[in-house]
Amino acid sequence: MAEGKWLEEKASAHGGKAEFCYATNYLIDVKHAVRKVTESGNAKVFITERGFSFGYNNLVVDMRAFPMMRALGVPVVFDVTHSLQLPGGGDGVTAGLAEYIVPLASAGVGAGVDGVFLEVHENPSQARSDAQNALALSALEPLLVRLLRIHEVARA
């Protein structure tokens, strides 16, 4: 599929650089893409999940995908804040649901992800990009403490 070819080309062009692939819908294809990248000599690969669309200006994250993705033998990163975007849901801007950052990040870490990606801003309402799905900087440390606790329990 397109993702596999893209990853294969990027792995060749950017030897040693980590590459990204959005995986839930493409788990079978991602397995082959990961193999192609690692066989090209690039062991620095991870996969990320940021949700998929059923339409209706909404993204969905299937938590079952995280352990499935981890079974591929590469780190899995959950792009929490982008999974909360509402594509086409704003009036000329990206809409989002920042109020669900904490529960979704917590669920992802509990389901075994190796890392989280978060859009963070001192004042999210003033952010030029992703304002409606960004975490306030003041909320970052408490969230990270929470996620580390969940990680310790989930990996015990």
WOKA-V570574 format. One record per run of one state. SS is the DSSP state (A for helix, B for strand, O for the rest). FROM is the first residue (numbers start at 1). TO is the last residue. If there is no record, write none. Layout:
ss = {SS SS}
from = {FROM FROM}
to = {TO TO}
//
This chain:
ss = {O A O B O A O B O B O B O A O B A O B O B O A O B O B O A O A O B A O}
from = {1 2 14 22 23 24 40 46 50 52 54 59 61 64 71 75 80 84 85 87 95 97 98 111 115 118 120 122 124 127 131 134 135 137 155}
to = {1 13 21 22 23 39 45 49 51 53 58 60 63 70 74 79 83 84 86 94 96 97 110 114 117 119 121 123 126 130 133 134 136 154 156}
//
